[in-house]
Amino acid sequence: MRHQNSEMSVIQGKVLLCKAKVQGESEDGEKGYAKVLESAGFTCDHLSILRFEFVNLDDLQSLLLAPDLYSGLILTSPRSAEAVQLALGQQNRKIEFIFNEKWSQLPIYCVGAATERITRELLNVQNCRGSETGNAKDLALLIVQDAKSGTSTANAKPLLYPCSIIARDTIAVTLEAAGIALSKLPVYQTLPSETLATDLNELLFSSPPEYLVLFSPSAVKHIMNVVDQNKQKALMGLIKLVAIGPVTEQAILNAGLQVYTTSKQPEPVALANALKEKLLLL
């Protein structure tokens, strides 16, 4: 692996992955990014910067009890799949039966390979679509395409969309423009890890990585809060910031920082390819 010569006080080739741990994710899935990057010649460390609080699960359970009112399910993050699993797991055999018999027959749209994999693992479903999409915009366009081609009934019935409290309107706006109804329900909020400041000091400031990979706008926000408190923004200028997807890329730019490269899809091979392609251009 070739790295750019530099006098920066960073550890060359080291990647710090700022990725939230997903409940129920297999060991292989959790370590997938590190395995792929290390096989490409990088070294990796992991910083779990976020925690999640689930809300409105009773409301979600009620909606899941009425599958005939919907044309499918939209899951834009592993947390959305977790929320559905939690709603199903509230000691209610009826809702579990309904999900297995009804919802599993409807299309379940997932942003990217990671969300699709977690959805399959947590919900034991196969009828997933969207692994090739890398963001909410691409997924929304896929849904519109399916509706126009007649491969879904999205024009007749709304799609159920459990999402983050701070979810953007990308999917809603795109589907509304195409005449596709949406039933949106916030089911989780994103909070910083209770040990973020300590963990960040240990992993970022004591042995700065060459690359810092940020997986969401929330990750950018919470890391920059700690950086500002510690007056370490100058150090952030020495580290190559890598975004997972265009929304995170824009969040980094909005924070007044530069983006080294962006992975088009939220999955390990796409990230490794983005880093390798950038290195070949130098």
Secondary structure, DSSP 8 states (H G I E B T S, - for coil): --------SSEEEEEEEE----TT--HHHHTHHHHHHHHTT-EEEE---EEEEE--HHHHHHHHT-GGG-SEEEE-SHHHHHHHHHHHTTT-HHHHHHHHHTGGGS-EEESHHHHHHHHHHHH----EE-TT--SHHHHHHHHHHHHHHTSS-TTTS-EEEEEETT--SHHHHHHHHTT--EEEEEEEEEEE-TTHHHHHIIIIISS-EEEEEE-SHHHHHHHHHHHHHTT-HHHHTTSEEEEESHHHHHHHHHTT----EEESSSSHHHHHHHHHHHHHH-
